[in-house]
Amino acid sequence: MEFLSEAESESVLLDQLRAFGYSIEREEDIGPDSHRPERESHAEVVLRRFEEAVARLNPGLPPEARQDAIRRVGRTDRAGLASRCA
């Protein structure tokens, strides 16, 4: 069985997202040290545009509930993920 490299897997995924009409942003453009940062550090997994979209799509939801939803999306279970890949 032949596996794709990380770069090949990323390329395939990005091509699929483009085919669905998504635009692809580069780290150089939206990373923490860029001219249009979408997050404060690489440790943050949720981009600012996601937070804005949650607010725009859920205007009747109390701010605390929106923040809770965003926190849940950003929470990672690294140990669980690592054990599933082993």
N, C-alpha and C positions, 0 to 999 in steps of 0.2 A: 504494500500500500504506500502510495506516495503522498506526502503532505506538502501543502503550500507553505512557503516561508511567511513570516509576519508581513513583510512588505508586499508579497503577492496577495495575501488575504486582504490586506487593507486596500490594495488597488482594485480588487474584484468588488469589494463592498462599496467603495466610492463610486465605481462605475454603475453599480445597481442603483445607488441613491440618485445619481445624476439622471438615470433613465426614468426614475419616478418624478423628476422635476425639481429635486433639491439642488440648491447651490452649495458648493463646498467652500468653506472658509479655511484659510491657512493660519497656522500658529503665528506666523510672522505678522499677520494682520489683526488677530483678536486675542493673542496671548497676553499674559500679565504685563509684559514689557513692551507691548506694541503701541501703535498710535490709536487703536480702538479697542482697548482691553475689555473683555467680556467677563473677567473674573480677577480677583485680587492676587491669587497664586495658583500654581498647578495643583495644589491640594484640593481646591474647590472643583467639584465635578459638574455642578449645575451652572450653566451660563446665565448671565443677566437677562438675555432675551427670553429664556424659559420662564423666569420669574415674571417678566412683563406679560408674556402670553397667558400665564395662569391668571393674572389679575384681569387681563382683557377678556378672557373667555369665561370668567366666573365673577362678574361684577357684584352679584348679590351675596357672595360668600364672605363671611367676616374675615378681616385680615389675618386673624390668628389661625383660622382654618386653612387659608391659603399658605401661610408660612409653614404650617404643620405638613401639608401635602408636599411642599418643596423640600422640606427637611427629609421626609420619607424617601423621596426620589434620590436625594443626595447621599443617603446612608448606604454604606457598602458593607458587605459581609465577606471580607477578604478571605477569612479562614474557610468559609463554606465554599467559595469559588475555587480556592486552591485545592481543596480536597476533591472536588468534582472533576478537576482536570488531571488529577494524578492517576 
